């Protein structure tokens, strides 16, 4: 019974993300998450690279999810396997384009103009943009 439930969970994850292998669901990251937090000094947690926004620490591409509400993530546990949240160390006092939201799991996540920010698990090196346009719902943030 447990094996059947596990198989159903994996198959559901793959169907939800449109991936055909578990490696495609979780990418090279075997944990299924990118627990990347912004720096705790006064530097910005994001920077620009190759025309898109990336995190300042590892330079991995950041994405928004069209199905999110303003200041609320609608990417649940299964979704987060392929689209890890860009976590913030605490609530941000910043105002303007870059702020934080409090997730349903009580963690803080960076947001751009109220849209929560995510990584894509299949982006394996800085500058990869493999998640752009996925399922018509995931978009890179164009640098201005």
LOVOZA-815131 format. One record per residue: residue number from 0; z, y, x of N, C-alpha, C, O in turn. Coordinates in pm, 1 decimal, padded with zeros to 6 digits. Layout:
residues N
VOLO,NUM,Z,Y,X,Z,Y,X,Z,Y,X,Z,Y,X;
...
END
This chain:
residues 144
VOLO,0,00000.0,-00119.5,00082.7,00000.0,00000.0,00000.0,00000.0,00125.7,00086.9,-00072.8,00221.1,00059.8;
VOLO,1,00084.5,00124.5,00194.3,00090.2,00239.6,00283.2,-00043.7,00262.2,00351.8,-00088.1,00375.8,00368.1;
VOLO,2,-00107.7,00152.1,00392.1,-00238.8,00163.9,00458.2,-00341.2,00223.1,00362.6,-00425.6,00302.9,00403.4;
VOLO,3,-00334.2,00184.9,00236.8,-00427.1,00237.7,00136.8,-00403.8,00387.3,00116.0,-00499.4,00464.3,00105.9;
VOLO,4,-00277.9,00428.5,00109.6,-00246.8,00570.8,00094.4,-00291.9,00651.2,00215.3,-00346.2,00760.7,00200.5;
VOLO,5,-00269.9,00597.7,00334.6,-00311.6,00666.2,00456.1,-00464.1,00679.1,00460.9,-00517.3,00784.2,00496.4;
VOLO,6,-00533.0,00571.3,00425.0,-00679.5,00574.6,00421.9,-00729.3,00677.8,00321.6,-00823.6,00751.6,00350.0;
VOLO,7,-00667.4,00683.1,00206.0,-00706.4,00780.9,00103.5,-00681.0,00923.3,00151.2,-00761.9,01012.5,00125.8;
VOLO,8,-00569.5,00945.2,00220.1,-00537.8,01078.3,00271.9,-00640.8,01121.7,00375.3,-00689.6,01234.6,00370.3;
VOLO,9,-00674.0,01033.7,00468.4,-00772.8,01066.3,00571.2,-00909.2,01091.0,00507.6,-00977.1,01187.9,00541.5;
VOLO,10,-00949.1,01004.0,00415.9,-01078.4,01021.6,00348.7,-01081.7,01151.6,00270.1,-01183.1,01221.3,00268.6;
VOLO,11,-00970.9,01184.1,00204.9,-00963.5,01310.4,00130.5,-00972.9,01429.7,00222.2,-01038.6,01528.7,00189.9;
VOLO,12,-00907.1,01420.8,00337.3,-00914.5,01529.4,00435.7,-01056.3,01549.0,00483.4,-01104.4,01661.7,00494.8;
VOLO,13,-01123.4,01437.8,00511.2,-01260.7,01447.3,00560.6,-01353.6,01502.5,00452.5,-01441.9,01583.6,00480.5;
VOLO,14,-01332.9,01458.2,00331.0,-01417.4,01507.8,00221.7,-01393.3,01656.3,00199.0,-01487.3,01732.7,00176.9;
VOLO,15,-01266.5,01696.7,00204.5,-01233.2,01837.6,00182.0,-01294.8,01926.8,00288.2,-01344.5,02035.1,00257.5;
VOLO,16,-01291.7,01881.8,00413.2,-01341.9,01964.5,00521.5,-01489.2,01943.6,00548.9,-01549.3,02018.8,00625.5;
VOLO,17,-01549.0,01841.1,00486.6,-01690.6,01815.0,00507.9,-01717.1,01743.5,00638.4,-01831.3,01738.8,00684.1;
VOLO,18,-01613.7,01687.5,00699.5,-01628.9,01618.7,00826.7,-01650.3,01470.1,00803.9,-01609.1,01416.1,00701.3;
VOLO,19,-01714.3,01404.3,00898.7,-01742.9,01262.9,00883.0,-01658.0,01175.7,00973.6,-01656.3,01053.8,00956.9;
VOLO,20,-01588.1,01234.5,01068.2,-01499.1,01157.6,01154.9,-01367.3,01231.0,01168.0,-01360.9,01352.4,01148.2;
VOLO,21,-01262.7,01158.4,01201.2,-01132.5,01222.2,01218.3,-01137.9,01322.1,01332.7,-01071.3,01425.5,01327.3;
VOLO,22,-01217.1,01292.8,01437.7,-01230.7,01388.3,01547.1,-01287.5,01519.1,01494.7,-01249.2,01626.1,01542.0;
VOLO,23,-01378.7,01512.5,01397.3,-01434.9,01634.7,01339.8,-01332.1,01709.1,01256.4,-01339.4,01831.6,01245.7;
VOLO,24,-01237.1,01639.2,01197.6,-01133.8,01705.9,01118.4,-01039.2,01781.2,01210.5,-01009.9,01898.4,01187.1;
VOLO,25,-00991.6,01715.4,01314.2,-00889.1,01775.1,01399.4,-00943.7,01831.3,01529.5,-00869.1,01894.3,01604.5;
VOLO,26,-01070.8,01810.6,01558.6,-01127.9,01861.2,01682.7,-01063.9,01791.7,01801.6,-01019.7,01677.4,01790.0;
VOLO,27,-01058.5,01857.8,01913.7,-00999.7,01800.4,02033.9,-00848.2,01810.4,02032.2,-00781.3,01743.4,02110.9;
VOLO,28,-00793.7,01891.2,01945.6,-00650.0,01911.1,01937.2,-00591.0,01796.5,01857.4,-00612.0,01788.8,01736.4;
VOLO,29,-00517.9,01707.5,01922.0,-00467.8,01588.2,01855.9,-00354.2,01616.7,01759.0,-00319.1,01529.6,01679.3;
VOLO,30,-00295.9,01735.0,01763.1,-00186.4,01765.9,01670.9,-00238.5,01816.0,01537.0,-00166.0,01814.1,01437.5;
VOLO,31,-00364.6,01861.0,01533.7,-00419.4,01915.7,01410.1,-00377.7,02058.9,01385.2,-00412.5,02116.0,01281.9;
VOLO,32,-00303.2,02118.5,01478.2,-00263.8,02258.0,01460.7,-00285.0,02334.1,01589.4,-00286.3,02275.7,01697.7;
VOLO,33,-00301.1,02461.1,01577.8,-00303.3,02549.7,01693.8,-00183.3,02640.2,01676.9,-00191.2,02742.0,01608.2;
VOLO,34,-00073.5,02604.5,01738.3,00048.2,02682.9,01723.1,00044.9,02799.2,01820.7,00127.5,02808.3,01911.6;
VOLO,35,-00052.3,02888.4,01800.3,-00069.9,03003.4,01887.3,-00003.0,03122.4,01821.6,-00036.4,03159.7,01709.1;
VOLO,36,00089.7,03180.3,01891.0,00156.8,03300.0,01842.4,00110.3,03418.6,01924.9,00065.4,03403.3,02038.5;
VOLO,37,00121.6,03534.5,01867.5,00085.3,03654.6,01942.2,00189.2,03678.7,02050.1,00299.4,03623.9,02047.0;
VOLO,38,00151.5,03761.3,02144.4,00246.1,03799.3,02247.9,00356.4,03883.3,02185.6,00333.2,03955.0,02088.2;
VOLO,39,00474.3,03874.7,02240.8,00585.9,03947.1,02181.4,00605.3,04085.5,02241.2,00699.9,04155.5,02205.1;
VOLO,40,00517.3,04126.1,02332.0,00526.9,04263.2,02381.3,00445.6,04353.3,02288.4,00412.3,04313.4,02176.8;
VOLO,41,00414.5,04471.5,02332.6,00345.7,04565.4,02244.7,00194.1,04550.7,02243.8,00125.6,04630.3,02179.6;
VOLO,42,00139.8,04450.6,02313.7,-00005.0,04435.0,02314.4,-00052.3,04374.6,02182.4,00024.5,04310.3,02110.7;
VOLO,43,-00176.9,04396.0,02152.6,-00234.1,04346.3,02028.3,-00252.1,04194.6,02035.6,-00286.6,04142.0,02141.4;
VOLO,44,-00229.3,04123.7,01924.9,-00250.0,03978.5,01924.4,-00397.9,03941.5,01917.1,-00432.4,03824.1,01930.2;
VOLO,45,-00486.2,04040.1,01896.5,-00630.0,04012.7,01887.6,-00707.2,04101.5,01985.0,-00660.8,04207.7,02026.4;
VOLO,46,-00826.2,04054.0,02019.9,-00916.9,04131.1,02102.7,-01059.5,04096.9,02059.5,-01079.4,04013.4,01971.3;
VOLO,47,-01157.2,04160.6,02120.7,-01297.0,04136.9,02086.6,-01363.4,04054.6,02196.5,-01335.6,04072.9,02315.0;
VOLO,48,-01451.9,03963.4,02155.0,-01527.8,03883.6,02250.8,-01656.1,03836.4,02183.9,-01651.7,03782.6,02073.3;
VOLO,49,-01769.0,03855.5,02248.8,-01899.0,03812.9,02195.0,-01923.5,03863.3,02052.5,-01984.1,03793.4,01971.3;
VOLO,50,-01876.7,03983.5,02022.7,-01902.6,04044.4,01893.5,-01811.8,04002.6,01780.2,-01833.6,04042.4,01665.8;
VOLO,51,-01707.8,03921.0,01810.2,-01614.5,03877.9,01706.1,-01471.1,03895.7,01752.6,-01445.2,03916.5,01871.1;
VOLO,52,-01378.1,03887.4,01658.2,-01236.2,03897.4,01687.5,-01184.5,03762.4,01736.0,-01217.2,03658.7,01678.3;
VOLO,53,-01103.6,03763.5,01842.2,-01040.7,03643.2,01896.7,-00893.8,03672.7,01922.5,-00853.0,03788.7,01928.0;
VOLO,54,-00813.6,03565.9,01938.4,-00673.8,03589.7,01973.2,-00665.2,03633.2,02118.8,-00744.5,03588.1,02201.5;
VOLO,55,-00571.2,03718.9,02150.7,-00558.5,03776.4,02284.8,-00513.2,03676.5,02389.8,-00539.3,03696.0,02508.5;
VOLO,56,-00446.7,03571.5,02349.1,-00391.4,03475.5,02444.6,-00496.2,03376.9,02495.3,-00516.6,03365.1,02616.1;
VOLO,57,-00562.7,03306.4,02404.4,-00656.7,03200.6,02442.6,-00802.9,03235.4,02416.4,-00892.6,03158.4,02451.0;
VOLO,58,-00826.6,03350.4,02355.8,-00962.3,03397.0,02323.6,-01038.8,03302.0,02231.7,-01159.8,03284.1,02245.9;
VOLO,59,-00966.8,03241.5,02137.6,-01030.6,03154.1,02038.7,-01069.3,03238.5,01916.6,-00996.4,03328.7,01875.4;
VOLO,60,-01184.8,03206.7,01860.9,-01240.5,03281.3,01748.3,-01148.5,03273.3,01626.9,-01088.9,03169.3,01598.7;
VOLO,61,-01138.5,03385.0,01556.0,-01057.5,03393.5,01433.9,-01148.9,03398.9,01311.8,-01259.1,03453.5,01316.9;
VOLO,62,-01100.4,03341.0,01202.0,-01177.9,03329.8,01078.2,-01096.4,03377.6,00958.8,-00973.4,03379.7,00962.6;
VOLO,63,-01166.9,03415.8,00853.1,-01104.8,03440.1,00722.6,-01160.8,03338.5,00624.7,-01268.8,03283.1,00645.1;
VOLO,64,-01085.4,03314.9,00518.0,-01119.1,03216.9,00414.8,-01142.3,03291.9,00284.7,-01051.9,03358.6,00234.3;
VOLO,65,-01262.7,03281.6,00230.3,-01298.8,03356.1,00109.0,-01211.1,03323.7,-00011.5,-01199.1,03405.4,-00102.8;
VOLO,66,-01149.8,03205.7,-00012.9,-01069.2,03165.7,-00128.7,-00923.8,03212.5,-00120.7,-00844.5,03186.2,-00211.1;
VOLO,67,-00889.3,03282.4,-00011.3,-00755.3,03340.0,-00001.5,-00746.3,03462.0,-00091.6,-00845.3,03531.2,-00115.2;
VOLO,68,-00625.9,03487.3,-00141.7,-00598.3,03610.4,-00214.1,-00553.3,03714.1,-00111.5,-00520.1,03679.5,00001.9;
VOLO,69,-00552.4,03839.1,-00151.0,-00505.0,03944.0,-00062.2,-00358.3,03918.4,-00028.7,-00276.0,03903.0,-00119.0;
VOLO,70,-00325.4,03913.8,00098.8,-00190.3,03891.5,00148.6,-00130.6,03756.3,00110.3,-00008.5,03741.5,00106.6;
VOLO,71,-00216.8,03656.2,00081.4,-00168.8,03521.5,00047.0,-00270.1,03418.4,00091.9,-00389.1,03428.3,00061.7;
VOLO,72,-00220.6,03318.4,00165.1,-00305.3,03207.8,00209.1,-00314.9,03102.3,00100.3,-00213.8,03062.9,00042.0;
VOLO,73,-00435.9,03056.7,00073.1,-00457.7,02946.2,-00019.6,-00504.5,02821.6,00055.6,-00558.1,02728.6,-00004.6;
VOLO,74,-00484.0,02820.3,00186.6,-00518.5,02706.3,00271.2,-00392.4,02621.8,00286.1,-00301.2,02658.1,00360.4;
VOLO,75,-00387.4,02508.6,00215.0,-00269.0,02423.4,00215.5,-00265.2,02327.1,00332.4,-00341.8,02340.9,00427.8;
VOLO,76,-00175.3,02228.7,00325.0,-00150.6,02136.5,00435.9,-00276.7,02064.2,00482.6,-00300.8,02055.5,00603.0;
VOLO,77,-00356.3,02013.2,00391.8,-00478.1,01941.3,00430.4,-00576.8,02037.4,00494.5,-00636.9,02005.4,00597.0;
VOLO,78,-00593.8,02153.1,00435.9,-00683.6,02255.9,00487.9,-00642.3,02297.9,00628.2,-00727.7,02318.0,00714.6;
VOLO,79,-00512.7,02311.4,00651.6,-00461.9,02359.1,00780.8,-00490.2,02262.1,00895.8,-00481.6,02301.0,01012.3;
VOLO,80,-00523.6,02137.5,00865.2,-00559.4,02043.7,00971.6,-00685.8,02092.0,01041.6,-00692.5,02092.4,01164.5;
VOLO,81,-00784.9,02132.3,00964.6,-00910.9,02180.1,01022.1,-00908.9,02329.8,01049.1,-00982.9,02377.8,01134.9;
VOLO,82,-00825.4,02404.3,00977.3,-00822.9,02550.6,00987.0,-00679.8,02597.2,01012.6,-00616.6,02651.7,00922.1;
VOLO,83,-00627.3,02577.4,01132.8,-00488.7,02617.8,01162.9,-00467.5,02768.1,01147.7,-00551.9,02849.2,01185.9;
VOLO,84,-00353.8,02802.1,01091.5,-00318.8,02942.8,01073.1,-00290.6,03009.3,01207.4,-00237.0,02946.1,01298.4;
VOLO,85,-00326.6,03136.7,01219.5,-00293.0,03217.2,01337.0,-00154.0,03272.7,01310.8,-00138.7,03375.0,01244.0;
VOLO,86,-00053.1,03205.0,01363.4,00085.3,03237.2,01333.3,00134.2,03356.8,01412.9,00092.6,03379.6,01526.5;
VOLO,87,00222.6,03431.9,01351.2,00288.7,03545.5,01414.7,00433.4,03504.8,01439.7,00488.0,03424.9,01363.6;
VOLO,88,00497.6,03557.8,01544.7,00634.4,03517.1,01575.6,00736.6,03563.2,01471.7,00842.7,03502.5,01456.6;
VOLO,89,00703.7,03671.5,01399.9,00795.3,03725.6,01298.7,00716.5,03824.9,01213.6,00599.0,03851.1,01239.1;
VOLO,90,00781.9,03878.3,01114.5,00717.5,03980.1,01031.1,00681.1,04099.0,01119.4,00759.1,04140.7,01205.0;
VOLO,91,00564.5,04151.5,01097.9,00516.4,04262.6,01178.5,00549.3,04394.6,01111.4,00545.5,04407.4,00989.1;
VOLO,92,00580.9,04490.3,01192.9,00604.9,04624.2,01141.6,00478.2,04709.1,01150.1,00481.7,04829.4,01124.3;
VOLO,93,00367.3,04646.5,01186.1,00242.7,04721.0,01201.1,00188.2,04762.7,01065.5,00213.8,04698.6,00963.6;
VOLO,94,00114.5,04868.8,01066.8,00047.0,04916.3,00946.7,-00100.5,04929.9,00984.2,-00135.0,04941.5,01101.8;
VOLO,95,-00185.0,04928.2,00884.7,-00327.1,04939.6,00912.7,-00397.2,04807.7,00892.9,-00359.4,04729.2,00805.9;
VOLO,96,-00499.6,04782.3,00973.0,-00581.7,04663.4,00954.3,-00509.3,04533.9,00986.7,-00526.5,04435.3,00915.0;
VOLO,97,-00428.4,04530.7,01092.8,-00363.8,04408.1,01137.1,-00217.1,04407.7,01095.5,-00138.2,04490.8,01140.4;
VOLO,98,-00182.0,04312.7,01008.9,-00045.3,04299.7,00958.5,-00009.1,04151.8,00956.5,-00087.0,04067.8,01001.4;
VOLO,99,00108.3,04120.1,00904.8,00145.4,03980.2,00884.9,00172.5,03955.3,00737.6,00205.7,04046.3,00661.7;
VOLO,100,00157.3,03828.8,00699.7,00195.4,03785.0,00565.3,00297.3,03672.6,00582.0,00300.8,03606.3,00685.7;
VOLO,101,00378.6,03651.6,00481.6,00472.3,03539.2,00483.7,00407.4,03425.5,00405.3,00374.5,03440.4,00287.6;
VOLO,102,00389.9,03313.2,00471.5,00328.1,03196.2,00409.8,00427.5,03124.1,00318.1,00547.8,03149.3,00324.2;
VOLO,103,00377.1,03035.3,00234.0,00462.9,02956.7,00146.4,00558.6,02866.7,00224.5,00663.5,02828.4,00172.9;
VOLO,104,00522.5,02832.4,00350.3,00609.0,02749.4,00434.2,00708.8,02833.7,00515.2,00771.8,02783.5,00608.3;
VOLO,105,00722.5,02961.7,00479.4,00815.2,03057.3,00540.8,00779.0,03098.0,00683.7,00860.6,03160.6,00751.5;
VOLO,106,00661.1,03064.9,00730.4,00613.6,03113.1,00859.6,00534.2,03241.2,00835.8,00490.3,03269.3,00724.3;
VOLO,107,00516.9,03317.5,00942.6,00438.1,03440.1,00932.3,00300.6,03417.3,00993.1,00286.3,03347.9,01093.8;
VOLO,108,00201.0,03476.0,00931.2,00062.3,03460.5,00972.9,-00002.2,03597.7,00986.0,00019.5,03685.3,00902.2;
VOLO,109,-00081.7,03616.3,01091.2,-00153.9,03742.1,01107.3,-00260.8,03753.9,00999.9,-00320.0,03654.8,00957.3;
VOLO,110,-00284.0,03877.5,00957.2,-00386.1,03906.3,00855.8,-00463.0,04031.2,00896.8,-00406.9,04122.6,00957.2;
VOLO,111,-00590.2,04034.3,00864.0,-00676.3,04150.3,00889.4,-00718.4,04205.7,00754.1,-00783.9,04137.3,00675.4;
VOLO,112,-00680.2,04330.6,00727.8,-00708.0,04393.1,00598.8,-00658.6,04306.5,00482.8,-00723.8,04297.8,00378.7;
VOLO,113,-00542.0,04242.2,00501.8,-00481.7,04159.7,00397.2,-00536.0,04018.1,00389.1,-00486.8,03938.5,00309.1;
VOLO,114,-00637.6,03983.6,00470.7,-00695.0,03848.7,00470.0,-00631.8,03767.5,00583.1,-00645.8,03804.3,00699.7;
VOLO,115,-00561.9,03656.5,00550.8,-00499.7,03573.4,00654.4,-00603.0,03525.6,00757.3,-00719.2,03502.4,00724.0;
VOLO,116,-00558.6,03511.2,00882.4,-00646.7,03470.6,00991.8,-00619.7,03326.2,01033.0,-00505.6,03280.1,01033.5;
VOLO,117,-00727.8,03256.1,01067.4,-00723.1,03114.3,01103.7,-00807.9,03087.1,01227.2,-00893.9,03166.3,01265.4;
VOLO,118,-00780.3,02971.6,01288.2,-00865.9,02915.0,01391.6,-00946.9,02803.4,01326.6,-00921.7,02767.1,01211.8;
VOLO,119,-01043.6,02749.2,01399.1,-01116.5,02630.8,01352.8,-01093.2,02522.1,01456.7,-01117.8,02543.9,01575.4;
VOLO,120,-01046.6,02406.1,01414.1,-01008.7,02299.1,01505.9,-01125.6,02248.5,01590.2,-01103.3,02196.2,01699.4;
VOLO,121,-01248.1,02262.3,01543.2,-01362.9,02215.9,01620.9,-01412.6,02318.8,01721.4,-01508.2,02292.0,01794.1;
VOLO,122,-01350.8,02434.3,01727.0,-01377.2,02529.5,01835.1,-01292.5,02481.6,01952.8,-01169.6,02486.4,01947.2;
VOLO,123,-01357.7,02435.8,02058.3,-01283.0,02375.2,02168.2,-01270.7,02464.2,02290.5,-01189.2,02437.2,02378.7;
VOLO,124,-01350.8,02570.4,02297.1,-01340.9,02660.2,02412.0,-01352.7,02804.9,02364.6,-01407.4,02831.2,02257.5;
VOLO,125,-01302.0,02897.8,02443.9,-01309.4,03039.3,02406.4,-01452.8,03080.0,02371.7,-01548.0,03044.4,02441.2;
VOLO,126,-01465.1,03154.5,02263.8,-01595.4,03204.1,02222.0,-01671.0,03113.1,02127.4,-01769.7,03156.8,02068.3;
VOLO,127,-01628.6,02986.7,02110.0,-01694.6,02899.3,02013.2,-01684.6,02961.7,01874.4,-01583.4,03023.1,01840.6;
VOLO,128,-01789.7,02945.9,01794.0,-01792.2,02998.8,01656.8,-01842.8,02890.8,01561.7,-01920.1,02920.1,01470.5;
VOLO,129,-01799.9,02766.0,01582.2,-01851.1,02652.8,01505.2,-01813.1,02657.0,01357.4,-01875.9,02589.1,01276.2;
VOLO,130,-01712.4,02734.6,01321.3,-01668.5,02739.1,01182.1,-01734.5,02848.1,01098.8,-01714.2,02854.2,00977.6;
VOLO,131,-01813.2,02933.9,01162.7,-01873.1,03045.8,01090.3,-01968.6,02996.1,00982.2,-02063.9,02923.4,01010.5;
VOLO,132,-01941.8,03036.0,00859.0,-02026.1,02998.8,00745.9,-01996.9,02862.0,00687.0,-02063.3,02822.3,00591.3;
VOLO,133,-01899.3,02787.5,00740.9,-01867.7,02654.7,00689.0,-01834.8,02661.2,00540.3,-01754.3,02743.1,00496.0;
VOLO,134,-01898.3,02573.7,00465.3,-01875.3,02558.0,00321.3,-01893.2,02688.1,00245.5,-01845.0,02701.5,00133.0;
VOLO,135,-01961.2,02783.0,00305.0,-01983.0,02911.8,00241.1,-01855.5,02989.7,00217.2,-01854.5,03084.4,00138.6;
VOLO,136,-01746.2,02950.7,00285.1,-01616.1,03013.0,00258.4,-01544.6,03062.0,00383.2,-01445.9,03134.6,00372.0;
VOLO,137,-01591.6,03024.3,00502.5,-01523.7,03059.3,00625.9,-01611.9,03152.8,00707.4,-01729.9,03125.3,00728.7;
VOLO,138,-01554.2,03263.1,00752.5,-01632.0,03364.8,00823.2,-01558.5,03415.6,00946.8,-01436.7,03433.3,00945.5;
VOLO,139,-01635.2,03438.8,01053.8,-01578.8,03508.3,01169.7,-01557.2,03653.7,01129.0,-01614.9,03701.5,01031.4;
VOLO,140,-01474.0,03722.3,01204.7,-01450.7,03865.3,01180.8,-01533.6,03940.0,01283.3,-01505.0,03935.2,01403.0;
VOLO,141,-01634.1,04007.6,01237.5,-01722.2,04082.7,01328.1,-01644.1,04197.0,01391.3,-01575.9,04272.6,01322.0;
VOLO,142,-01654.5,04209.1,01523.1,-01587.5,04316.7,01595.8,-01662.9,04446.8,01573.4,-01786.0,04449.1,01572.5;
VOLO,143,-01588.6,04554.5,01555.5,-01652.7,04683.5,01530.7,-01633.4,04776.1,01647.4,-01680.6,04889.7,01644.6;
END
